[in-house]
Amino acid sequence: MPLPDSIVGYTQADRVRVRLLLEDRFLLIDHAQAYSSQPSLGCFSSISCVSAPSSARLQQNSIVYFNVLWAELLPSTLQSQLAVLTIDYCKVKNDKKATLDRVSFLIDAQNERACEAWIDNLLKRSYRNTIRNKRLLVLINPFGGQGTAMSRYKKYSSPILTAARCRVEEIETKYRGHAAEIIENMEGLEQSYDAIVCCSGDGIPHEVFNGLSKRTNAAAAFKTPVCQLPCGSGNALCHNLVGSNDLSFATLSVVKGIPISVDLCSLTQNNKRYITFLSQALGMIADCDLGTENMRWMGESRFTVGLIMRVLAGAKYPCRVSVRILHESRTQIRQVYQEHKNNQHTSTSEHTQLPDLKYGTVHDPVPEDWKSIDSSSLAVFYVGKMPWMSSDALFFPAALPRDGYLDMVLIDSSIPKKEIFSILLGVAEGKHFDSKYLHYYKVDAYRIEPKAHSGYISIDGESFSFAPFQVELHAGLGTMLSRTGEFQAPGI
């Protein structure tokens, strides 16, 4: 028997009659005055008997299913012959900012069973592509966001997770590396949680992926989705998965998030192996990421200010780059992007441990088929696995979750400064992609050897030793929660 998609009740405040209709994409709340016929309180029908609502009414009284968190019926009592239907949802503005809200309606007590069936239909539509009552492990970095992460989580995230009836365990990290230790040593992680939620900047996700890599069943552990609630100075993971750094909207996107398979990378340096999910940088980008700690009060703007200062100073970063280039022309890259765009899916892994390193470590000989580039005037060396490096930096517009490629950008300091500024100004919308002064490659492995004695190397925004390192990609090793099942970027 099909579930009902129509219900009639009264508003709780003034007893105005309304009909709640489950349309294809949204719940429509329509006033009884618009009805061509007047059914009794509690009438259910799978066939609409109302006239088409005006566009204004549709705009003002509809809730898209994505925004619905929960619905339940509080049964009637001896004192009241009316049950109360409550619907918790998020109001979402056009700029992807969300606020928690609730609507309530009175339902005739004799129709409670039918109303429960209607609620089941509503929740099935609202969680069509994901699961209800997610079991979430929330790791909160109390030092994130200038020390406001915990208070912001309690104010903006926790109420939404509670309204969605998620089952949440919250752990506050105490020191750098604590999140990695928690994930590495937690018993039954894979069976206990539907997602690991990082209430932080990009540092805690980096720790989480490295903690997963050290588990005895590492490859299986990587199938636990990782996501982010933006509470740091750098929140690139959230912006790529959600398309917004609004904390409430990001929380809603965790509740409704869809698991997606993503490429991860191994990095070897100084006889150690790490996992990197976001980016690797040397040169101006690393300098601006790590050399502007005294400007953290500026938030993400510190990166832009730092870049301007270094371009004007004509900063150079001599190094040797050895790389396995798979595609280097813009035409090839566009073609490959379109081929992979519609082929992103969740994968299964036959491994129980981390994949072997196909190209060895940074201490092994460079493979013969790699291209080596010696530069004494490199300005930017930047490699990424996600499109957005911050909310205003679409540095890798051709990046996809699971295409088997890293995107590499090289910029030489010998080009005119105005061209460097032109490239950097175009990064906000990805317009730099077509610059003839910029080298943009699709690669799957590389090694970089800095020639200077000191400097900065940034891995996922974290500071690493200023020493040679090597990276190789593992297709589909990791899992993340995405709002729509893909990265939130315009593409190329």
TABEL-V144697 format. One record per residue. RES is the residue in one letter. SS is DSSP state (H for helix, E for strand, - for the rest). PSI is psi in whole degrees, 0 to 359 (none if undefined). D_LAST is the distance of its C-alpha to the last C-alpha in Angstrom with 1 decimal. Layout:
<<RES | SS | PSI | D_LAST> <RES | SS | PSI | D_LAST>>
This chain:
<<M | - | 127 | 46.4> <P | - | 145 | 43.2> <L | - | 143 | 42.5> <P | - | 144 | 43.2> <D | - | 16 | 40.4> <S | E | 139 | 42.6> <I | E | 144 | 45.0> <V | E | 136 | 47.3> <G | E | 195 | 48.6> <Y | E | 147 | 49.6> <T | E | 145 | 47.9> <Q | - | 329 | 49.8> <A | - | 311 | 50.7> <D | - | 11 | 52.2> <R | - | 34 | 52.4> <V | - | 134 | 50.2> <R | E | 134 | 49.5> <V | E | 156 | 45.9> <R | E | 135 | 44.1> <L | E | 117 | 41.2> <L | E | 132 | 39.0> <L | E | 99 | 36.3> <E | - | 186 | 33.7> <D | - | 318 | 30.7> <R | - | 352 | 28.4> <F | E | 162 | 30.8> <L | E | 124 | 34.4> <L | E | 127 | 36.2> <I | E | 110 | 39.2> <D | E | 140 | 41.4> <H | E | 147 | 44.8> <A | H | 336 | 47.8> <Q | H | 340 | 48.8> <A | H | 357 | 46.0> <Y | E | 141 | 47.5> <S | - | 340 | 49.2> <S | - | 161 | 51.5> <Q | - | 92 | 52.6> <P | - | 161 | 52.4> <S | - | 163 | 54.4> <L | - | 127 | 53.0> <G | - | 4 | 51.2> <C | - | 133 | 50.6> <F | E | 143 | 47.8> <S | - | 143 | 46.3> <S | - | 356 | 43.3> <I | - | 123 | 43.6> <S | - | 135 | 42.8> <C | - | 32 | 45.9> <V | E | 155 | 44.4> <S | - | 157 | 43.3> <A | - | 129 | 39.6> <P | - | 153 | 38.8> <S | - | 161 | 37.7> <S | H | 327 | 34.1> <A | H | 316 | 35.5> <R | H | 321 | 37.3> <L | H | 318 | 34.2> <Q | H | 321 | 32.3> <Q | H | 339 | 35.2> <N | - | 32 | 36.3> <S | E | 149 | 33.5> <I | E | 115 | 32.0> <V | E | 148 | 28.9> <Y | H | 327 | 29.6> <F | H | 328 | 27.0> <N | H | 349 | 29.2> <V | E | 126 | 32.5> <L | E | 315 | 33.9> <W | E | 159 | 37.3> <A | E | 143 | 40.2> <E | E | 162 | 43.8> <L | E | 120 | 47.3> <L | E | 116 | 50.1> <P | - | 160 | 53.2> <S | - | 160 | 56.1> <T | - | 176 | 59.2> <L | - | 329 | 62.9> <Q | - | 335 | 62.5> <S | - | 132 | 59.5> <Q | - | 9 | 59.0> <L | E | 132 | 55.3> <A | E | 161 | 52.5> <V | E | 120 | 49.6> <L | E | 123 | 46.0> <T | E | 140 | 43.5> <I | E | 115 | 39.7> <D | E | 134 | 37.7> <Y | E | 173 | 34.2> <C | E | 131 | 31.8> <K | E | 125 | 31.3> <V | E | 125 | 27.6> <K | - | 171 | 26.7> <N | - | 334 | 23.5> <D | - | 18 | 22.5> <K | - | 46 | 22.8> <K | - | 135 | 26.2> <A | E | 148 | 28.8> <T | E | 142 | 32.6> <L | E | 138 | 34.9> <D | E | 169 | 37.2> <R | E | 142 | 39.8> <V | E | 146 | 41.4> <S | E | 146 | 44.7> <F | E | 150 | 46.7> <L | E | 136 | 50.3> <I | E | 138 | 50.8> <D | E | 132 | 54.2> <A | H | 327 | 55.7> <Q | H | 349 | 56.6> <N | H | 21 | 52.9> <E | H | 317 | 51.7> <R | H | 318 | 51.1> <A | H | 326 | 49.0> <C | H | 322 | 47.1> <E | H | 321 | 46.2> <A | H | 322 | 44.8> <W | H | 319 | 42.7> <I | H | 318 | 41.4> <D | H | 319 | 40.5> <N | H | 316 | 38.5> <L | H | 314 | 36.7> <L | H | 326 | 35.8> <K | H | 320 | 34.7> <R | H | 323 | 32.2> <S | H | 335 | 31.2> <Y | - | 39 | 30.6> <R | - | 321 | 29.3> <N | - | 9 | 26.6> <T | - | 190 | 28.3> <I | - | 152 | 31.9> <R | - | 166 | 34.3> <N | - | 47 | 36.4> <K | - | 141 | 34.1> <R | E | 113 | 36.0> <L | E | 132 | 34.3> <L | E | 112 | 35.2> <V | E | 117 | 34.3> <L | E | 118 | 34.5> <I | E | 122 | 35.1> <N | E | 105 | 35.0> <P | - | 346 | 37.7> <F | - | 352 | 36.7> <G | H | 153 | 33.1> <G | H | 45 | 32.2> <Q | H | 35 | 35.3> <G | H | 12 | 37.5> <T | - | 4 | 36.4> <A | H | 313 | 34.5> <M | H | 314 | 37.6> <S | H | 322 | 38.6> <R | H | 321 | 35.2> <Y | H | 314 | 34.8> <K | H | 325 | 38.3> <K | H | 317 | 37.6> <Y | H | 329 | 34.1> <S | H | 311 | 33.3> <S | H | 317 | 36.6> <P | H | 325 | 37.7> <I | H | 317 | 34.6> <L | H | 322 | 35.1> <T | H | 316 | 38.7> <A | H | 328 | 38.1> <A | - | 2 | 35.9> <R | - | 34 | 38.8> <C | - | 150 | 36.7> <R | E | 114 | 39.0> <V | E | 134 | 38.2> <E | E | 124 | 39.6> <E | E | 131 | 39.0> <I | E | 129 | 39.5> <E | E | 125 | 39.5> <T | E | 147 | 38.6> <K | - | 335 | 41.3> <Y | - | 167 | 40.0> <R | - | 131 | 37.2> <G | - | 351 | 36.7> <H | H | 319 | 38.5> <A | H | 319 | 35.6> <A | H | 319 | 35.2> <E | H | 317 | 39.0> <I | H | 312 | 38.9> <I | H | 320 | 36.2> <E | H | 322 | 37.9> <N | H | 354 | 41.3> <M | - | 127 | 40.9> <E | - | 139 | 42.8> <G | - | 25 | 41.3> <L | H | 312 | 37.9> <E | H | 328 | 36.1> <Q | H | 343 | 38.6> <S | H | 339 | 39.0> <Y | - | 145 | 35.6> <D | - | 345 | 32.6> <A | E | 152 | 30.4> <I | E | 119 | 30.7> <V | E | 121 | 29.8> <C | E | 108 | 29.5> <C | E | 89 | 30.7> <S | E | 189 | 29.8> <G | - | 204 | 27.1> <D | H | 354 | 25.1> <G | H | 318 | 28.4> <I | H | 317 | 29.9> <P | H | 320 | 27.0> <H | H | 316 | 27.3> <E | H | 319 | 31.0> <V | H | 313 | 30.6> <F | H | 323 | 28.5> <N | H | 328 | 31.1> <G | H | 319 | 33.9> <L | H | 323 | 32.6> <S | H | 340 | 32.5> <K | - | 359 | 36.2> <R | - | 154 | 37.4> <T | - | 332 | 39.5> <N | - | 56 | 37.2> <A | H | 312 | 34.0> <A | H | 320 | 31.6> <A | H | 321 | 33.0> <A | H | 328 | 32.8> <F | - | 349 | 29.1> <K | - | 354 | 28.7> <T | - | 119 | 29.9> <P | E | 143 | 26.8> <V | E | 139 | 26.2> <C | E | 181 | 24.8> <Q | E | 138 | 25.4> <L | E | 120 | 27.2> <P | E | 101 | 26.1> <C | - | 26 | 29.3> <G | - | 184 | 28.6> <S | - | 335 | 27.4> <G | - | 121 | 24.1> <N | - | 47 | 22.6> <A | H | 321 | 19.2> <L | H | 313 | 19.9> <C | H | 316 | 20.7> <H | H | 325 | 17.7> <N | H | 325 | 15.3> <L | H | 332 | 17.6> <V | H | 325 | 18.9> <G | - | 12 | 16.6> <S | - | 150 | 19.8> <N | - | 19 | 22.5> <D | - | 125 | 25.3> <L | H | 319 | 27.8> <S | H | 317 | 29.2> <F | H | 323 | 25.9> <A | H | 322 | 24.9> <T | H | 316 | 28.3> <L | H | 321 | 27.9> <S | H | 334 | 24.6> <V | H | 315 | 26.7> <V | H | 318 | 29.3> <K | - | 8 | 26.9> <G | - | 147 | 24.5> <I | E | 126 | 23.4> <P | E | 133 | 23.7> <I | E | 145 | 20.7> <S | E | 136 | 21.0> <V | E | 151 | 19.3> <D | E | 141 | 19.5> <L | E | 170 | 22.0> <C | E | 150 | 23.3> <S | E | 141 | 26.9> <L | E | 129 | 27.9> <T | E | 135 | 31.3> <Q | E | 134 | 33.2> <N | - | 45 | 37.0> <N | - | 18 | 38.0> <K | E | 154 | 35.9> <R | E | 132 | 33.0> <Y | E | 164 | 30.4> <I | E | 135 | 27.4> <T | E | 136 | 24.3> <F | - | 340 | 21.5> <L | - | 299 | 19.3> <S | E | 161 | 19.5> <Q | E | 136 | 21.9> <A | E | 145 | 22.6> <L | E | 145 | 25.2> <G | E | 211 | 25.7> <M | H | 320 | 24.8> <I | H | 314 | 22.6> <A | H | 319 | 25.4> <D | H | 318 | 27.9> <C | H | 332 | 26.3> <D | H | 314 | 25.9> <L | H | 339 | 29.4> <G | - | 11 | 31.3> <T | - | 29 | 31.0> <E | H | 328 | 33.0> <N | H | 355 | 35.5> <M | H | 19 | 32.8> <R | H | 335 | 31.8> <W | H | 342 | 33.4> <M | H | 354 | 30.4> <G | - | 216 | 28.1> <E | - | 343 | 24.4> <S | H | 339 | 25.2> <R | H | 330 | 27.2> <F | H | 316 | 24.2> <T | H | 314 | 23.2> <V | H | 317 | 26.9> <G | H | 320 | 27.3> <L | H | 315 | 24.5> <I | H | 316 | 26.1> <M | H | 320 | 29.5> <R | H | 325 | 28.4> <V | H | 315 | 26.6> <L | H | 329 | 29.7> <A | H | 354 | 31.9> <G | - | 41 | 30.1> <A | - | 139 | 29.8> <K | - | 148 | 29.6> <Y | - | 87 | 29.3> <P | - | 137 | 30.8> <C | E | 171 | 29.8> <R | E | 125 | 29.4> <V | E | 124 | 26.2> <S | E | 127 | 26.5> <V | E | 145 | 23.4> <R | E | 95 | 22.6> <I | E | 129 | 19.5> <L | E | 325 | 18.0> <H | E | 135 | 15.1> <E | - | 344 | 14.8> <S | - | 148 | 13.5> <R | H | 325 | 9.9> <T | H | 315 | 10.7> <Q | H | 316 | 11.9> <I | H | 319 | 9.2> <R | H | 319 | 6.7> <Q | H | 314 | 9.8> <V | H | 321 | 10.7> <Y | H | 312 | 7.8> <Q | H | 325 | 8.6> <E | H | 322 | 12.2> <H | H | 343 | 12.3> <K | H | 317 | 10.4> <N | - | 18 | 13.7> <N | - | 37 | 16.0> <Q | - | 125 | 16.3> <H | - | 167 | 20.0> <T | - | 131 | 23.0> <S | - | 167 | 24.8> <T | - | 150 | 28.4> <S | - | 140 | 29.8> <E | - | 353 | 33.1> <H | - | 151 | 33.6> <T | - | 347 | 35.8> <Q | - | 177 | 35.2> <L | - | 145 | 32.3> <P | - | 151 | 31.0> <D | - | 156 | 32.7> <L | - | 114 | 31.1> <K | - | 329 | 30.2> <Y | - | 16 | 30.3> <G | - | 201 | 33.1> <T | - | 182 | 33.2> <V | - | 343 | 32.8> <H | - | 352 | 36.5> <D | - | 161 | 36.1> <P | - | 146 | 35.7> <V | - | 130 | 32.2> <P | - | 147 | 31.3> <E | - | 332 | 31.9> <D | - | 6 | 28.6> <W | - | 149 | 26.7> <K | E | 134 | 25.8> <S | E | 135 | 27.7> <I | E | 116 | 26.8> <D | E | 127 | 29.6> <S | E | 134 | 28.7> <S | - | 358 | 31.2> <S | - | 28 | 28.8> <L | E | 133 | 25.7> <A | E | 316 | 24.4> <V | E | 124 | 21.5> <F | E | 114 | 21.1> <Y | E | 128 | 18.6> <V | E | 133 | 17.4> <G | E | 157 | 15.7> <K | - | 357 | 15.2> <M | - | 154 | 13.5> <P | - | 309 | 10.6> <W | - | 130 | 13.3> <M | - | 344 | 16.3> <S | E | 177 | 18.0> <S | - | 344 | 17.5> <D | - | 23 | 16.7> <A | E | 91 | 14.8> <L | - | 69 | 11.1> <F | - | 328 | 11.9> <F | - | 72 | 9.8> <P | - | 342 | 6.2> <A | - | 5 | 6.0> <A | - | 141 | 9.4> <L | - | 157 | 10.9> <P | - | 317 | 14.6> <R | - | 67 | 16.2> <D | - | 356 | 14.5> <G | - | 15 | 17.3> <Y | - | 151 | 15.4> <L | E | 147 | 15.6> <D | E | 125 | 13.1> <M | E | 131 | 15.4> <V | E | 128 | 15.4> <L | E | 133 | 18.5> <I | E | 130 | 19.8> <D | E | 141 | 23.3> <S | - | 351 | 25.8> <S | - | 346 | 27.3> <I | - | 159 | 24.7> <P | - | 142 | 25.8> <K | H | 324 | 25.6> <K | H | 330 | 24.1> <E | H | 324 | 21.1> <I | H | 316 | 20.9> <F | H | 321 | 21.1> <S | H | 318 | 18.5> <I | H | 312 | 16.0> <L | H | 325 | 17.3> <L | H | 330 | 17.2> <G | H | 346 | 13.5> <V | H | 327 | 12.9> <A | H | 325 | 13.7> <E | H | 10 | 10.5> <G | - | 14 | 8.3> <K | H | 344 | 9.3> <H | H | 342 | 11.2> <F | H | 324 | 8.5> <D | H | 6 | 10.0> <S | - | 133 | 13.5> <K | - | 347 | 16.1> <Y | - | 359 | 18.1> <L | E | 135 | 15.8> <H | E | 123 | 15.8> <Y | E | 116 | 12.9> <Y | E | 151 | 14.2> <K | E | 119 | 13.9> <V | E | 169 | 17.5> <D | E | 0 | 19.8> <A | E | 150 | 22.8> <Y | E | 167 | 24.0> <R | E | 140 | 27.0> <I | E | 135 | 27.4> <E | E | 102 | 30.9> <P | E | 144 | 31.5> <K | - | 347 | 34.4> <A | - | 166 | 35.4> <H | - | 338 | 38.1> <S | - | 160 | 36.4> <G | - | 196 | 33.2> <Y | - | 140 | 30.6> <I | E | 126 | 28.4> <S | E | 123 | 26.2> <I | E | 114 | 25.3> <D | - | 31 | 23.5> <G | - | 359 | 25.0> <E | E | 147 | 28.5> <S | E | 128 | 30.7> <F | E | 165 | 31.6> <S | - | 144 | 34.2> <F | - | 82 | 33.5> <A | - | 161 | 33.9> <P | - | 147 | 32.0> <F | E | 159 | 29.8> <Q | E | 143 | 28.0> <V | E | 140 | 25.1> <E | E | 150 | 24.3> <L | E | 145 | 22.0> <H | E | 110 | 23.6> <A | E | 127 | 21.4> <G | E | 22 | 21.9> <L | E | 323 | 24.8> <G | E | 175 | 24.2> <T | E | 138 | 23.8> <M | E | 168 | 22.5> <L | E | 119 | 22.9> <S | E | 147 | 19.8> <R | - | 322 | 20.3> <T | - | 2 | 18.4> <G | - | 11 | 18.2> <E | - | 176 | 14.6> <F | - | 147 | 12.9> <Q | - | 79 | 12.6> <A | - | 152 | 9.2> <P | - | 339 | 6.8> <G | - | 192 | 3.8> <I | - | none | 0.0>>
